[in-house]
Amino acid sequence: MGQRRGSSLIEEIGKAVQLRKEGRLKESNALLVELAEKHPDDPEVRYQAAWSFDVIGEEASAVPHYETAIRTGLSGKDLERAYLGLGSTYRTLGDYEKSNEVFTRGREEFPENRAIQVFHAMVLYNLGRHTEAMELLLINLSDTTSDPAISEYGKAIRFYADNLDQTWT
């Protein structure tokens, strides 16, 4: 990040997040856009600004904020969420190749994040990579379900996940 964050910036970010929680989305967005202009290289400000654009349905405006947040050193859970947000945003904008790239990077950095995997499966479907998409979904389903009937067949579901086109005749 390079510069130390002042307490007033932390308070302003907190205020914007609180506005979002209260459903005052436009106000939250306006405050975060202002903060992003004042602090263009602060990864948390840029991440929060991206999120604020996503929740008001202005996905295209979220993209540069997500990209900057990731590039300028966002870390931890926020970085995980930024990969998910950016990948999903690209997908909703129809830019499936960029979405795939983001989810691939996200899965490399956060291999245990099931949400990234499931959203990646969606874009793999959009790219016509149906077998890979189904494999990801079936593995996540079998690994995370609490449904007793699915759990009972978990081993078989995992086996078939990467053998969907194989027949035994």
Sequence and secondary structure as in RCSB ss.txt:
>XXXX:A:sequence
MGQRRGSSLIEEIGKAVQLRKEGRLKESNALLVELAEKHPDDPEVRYQAAWSFDVIGEEASAVPHYETAIRTGLS
GKDLERAYLGLGSTYRTLGDYEKSNEVFTRGREEFPENRAIQVFHAMVLYNLGRHTEAMELLLINLSDTTSDPAI
SEYGKAIRFYADNLDQTWT
>XXXX:A:secstr
  S   HHHHHHHHHHHHHHHTT HHHHHHHHHHHHHH TT HHHHHHHHHHHHHTT HHHHHHHHHHHHHTT  
HHHHHHHHHHHHHHHHHTT HHHHHHHHHHHHHH TT HHHHHHHHHHHHHTT HHHHHHHHHHHHHHH   HHH
HHTHHHHHHHHT TT    
